[in-house]
Amino acid sequence: MNRIEMIMASLIVLTMFSCENSITIVKEVTRADTLESVSAKNIVFIRSDSGNVKIRLTATLMKRFEGKEVYTEFPEGFEAFFYDSLNKPSSRIRADYGISYENTKLMVARNNVEVENFNTLEKLNTESLFWNQKKKIIFTSAFVKITSPGKVIFGDSLTANEGFDKRTIHNIRATIELDEEGI
């Protein structure tokens, strides 16, 4: 259903159930920032610089909203790969939900969030993660689990660079050393 059809359907429904505040309700329902302006399925987004791929993002559903705050939502999740100067994947982030705010350059990932650094073989698991693209950092105040060769670290929150190779884990709860067999 396109935007005009949605507006018309909303007006018909509101007319059938009209009351004193129907004009206020109609204005709220048809506000530009409450209706998606673009919706796409099975997207692949590639950002490059001088012919070199920097990011490759895939998602089964993307919705873009216009208005005071322009944002893009990935209600069914996303996966993004970050590439090094040799066009090799250096890290990956995936989550069951994501939202990216264009004006503030802030992206929020929620539900089953995973971040991997392919160079250090480290993996972060958490339930929510924020990526400030202006400051080039990722952070969360949620519980984190970081798995790396030889150990697992648990903490209450985390701040890291976007490559996930420099980080601070706050309130470390445990560090578990693994033997050579990974037990």
N, C-alpha and C positions, 0 to 999 in steps of 0.2 A: 504494500500500500504506500503510494507516494505521499508527500507532505500535504498536498491539496486534498486528496481523498481522506487523509486522517483528520484534517480540519473540518471538512464537510461532515464526516461521520460524527465527530465530536459535537458539532452544532446541532445535528439532528437529534442526537441523544439528549443534549441539554435542553432542546426545545420541548421534547416529550416530557421531561421532568423539570420544567421550569419553576423558578421561585423568584423571590425578590432580588437575590444576588446573582442572577444568571449572567449578567454582563460581566461581572467580576470573575466569575468562574470561567466564562468563555475566554476572557483575556488571559487568565492563568493557564488554561489548557493549550492555547495557541501561541504562547510566548515562544519566541525564537530559540531561547536556550533550553527549552524542554523537549524540542523535537529534533531528532537526528537529521542531519543534512546529507550524510553519506553513509551507506551501509554496504559492506562487501563481504563475500564469503571466500574462504580458502585463499587468503592473500599471501603474497610474498613481497616484502619490501626490502630493497637493497639500497644502502647508502654507500656511496663511493667518493673518493677524493683522488683526483688526477688519475683515474682509471683503476685505482686500487680499492677493492671492496673493504669497507670498514665494519659494516653491520649488515647482517641478513636476518630479518625478522619474519616469522611465519605465524599465521593465526587462522583458525577456522571461521571466525567472525570478528569483524571490525565495525565499530560504529563511531562516526565523527559528529560532534555537536558544535554548533556555532552559537554565538551570543557574547555576553560579557566575558566569560571564561571559555575559551576554545579548548576542547579536549577530545581525545580519542580513547575509546573504551574497547577492551578485548574481553567480553563477558564469558567467553568459552576458553580463555587461556591463550598463551602465546609462548613462543620459544625464539630466543635471539642469540645468534652467534656473533662474536667480536673477532676480528681478524687482525693479525700482525702485519708488519711491512712486507712480509714475504707471501701475503695472501693465504696464510695458514690460520685455521681457527685457534685462537689463544684462550678464549673463555666462552662460557655459555650461561644463559639464565633462562629459566622456564618457570611458569606459574599457571595455576588454574584460572586466574583473573588478573587483569592489568588495566591501568588507566594512566594516560599520559596527558599532562597539562601543558599546552603549548606556550602560554605566556611566561610561566614560571620555570619551564624546562624541568619539571618534577615528574617522575614516573613512579607509580606505586604498583607493586606486585603483591598479590595475596593468595593464600591457600596453596599448600604444597610447593613452596618456593624452593628452587634448587639453583645454586650458582656453582659452576665448576671452572677451575683454572687448569687448562690442559698442560701447561708447562710444569706446574708444581704438583699436579695430580691431587689437588685439594678440592673438597666439595663442601658447600655450605647448605644446610637445610634449616628452614625457618617457616613461619606462617605469614609473615609480612616483611616487606623490604622496600625501602625508598631509595631511588636513584636520583640524585641531584646532578643533572647534566652540566650545569654551569660550574659547579665546584668539582665535578668529576669524582664524586664520592657515593658510596652506598652505605646505608645505615638502617638499623632496626632497634627497637626497644623490646622486641619479642625474644623468646627463648631461641638459642642457636645451637646447632650441632655442626662441628667442623671435623670432617674425616680427612686424614692425610695418611700417606704411607707411614705406618708405625705407630700412629696414635689417633685418638678421638678426643676432642675437647668440647665441653658443654659450657655455655655461658648464658647470662641474662640478656645481653644486648651486644651490638657490634657496630663499629665504624670502620670502613675500609676504602681504599681507592677503587675505582671502577674496574680495574684489572684483577682485583681480589688477591694481589700479591703482597700488599702492605695493609695491616689491619690491627685494630685494638679490640680485644674481647673484654667486655666489662663483666665483673662479678663471675669470674670463672668458677664453675661448680665442681668440675672434675676434669682431670686429664688422665686418660687411660692409655698406657703404653701397651702396644701389641707386640707379641713375639714375632719371629721371622715367618711363622706359618699363618699369621693373621688371626690368631685365636685370642 
